[in-house]
Every structure is written in structure tokens, then in C-alpha cells.
């Protein structure tokens, strides 16, 4: 059991040293959608991905450029 605690602790420390992050956000009003923030640690800008199942409904990169909106590629 002690080995499991150490492994989780080491895993968390290793994760915090990675240069990027991905975080699922829970405040979405539509429970069938999943919102995920992605980006580099230590920066204020971030990308945003909204998915439903295997379909991406919205994707924005860190610079704010929309790539997918309402499930379709933005030209």
C-alpha cells in the first residue's frame, strides 16, 4: 500500500514538470459536451476544445485562432 502512495506522488510530481497541461472543465451547461483547456504551463493563453463523443464541436489554438466552430472547419 505504501508503494502505491509513493507511485502516485511521483507521478504527480512528474506531471507538474511537463511543459504543457490539459484540463477538463466542469462548468459546461450541456452535460453531453466535454470542454478541455490545453496549453503551455506558465502562460495565460490557452487552447480550447469542445467535444461530444468523437466529434469535435469547437477548437481554438493558443493564439485565439478558431479552427473548428459548430462542428465544421473554419476557412
Residue pairs with C-beta under 8 A, 6 or more apart in sequence:
18 41
19 40
19 41
20 38
20 39
20 40
20 41
21 37
21 38
21 39
21 40
21 41
22 36
22 37
22 38
23 36
23 37
23 38
24 34
24 35
24 36
25 35
25 36
25 37
27 35
28 34
28 35
28 50
32 52
33 50
33 51
33 52
33 57
34 50
34 51
34 52
35 48
35 49
35 50
36 48
36 49
36 50
36 51
37 46
37 47
37 48
38 46
38 47
38 48
38 49
38 62
39 45
39 46
39 47
39 62
40 62
43 62
45 62
45 63
45 64
46 62
47 59
47 60
47 61
47 62
48 58
48 59
48 60
49 56
49 58
49 59
49 60
50 56
50 57
50 58
50 59
51 57
55 71
56 68
56 71
57 68
57 70
57 71
58 66
58 68
58 69
58 70
59 66
59 67
59 68
60 66
60 67
61 67
66 74
67 73
67 74
68 74
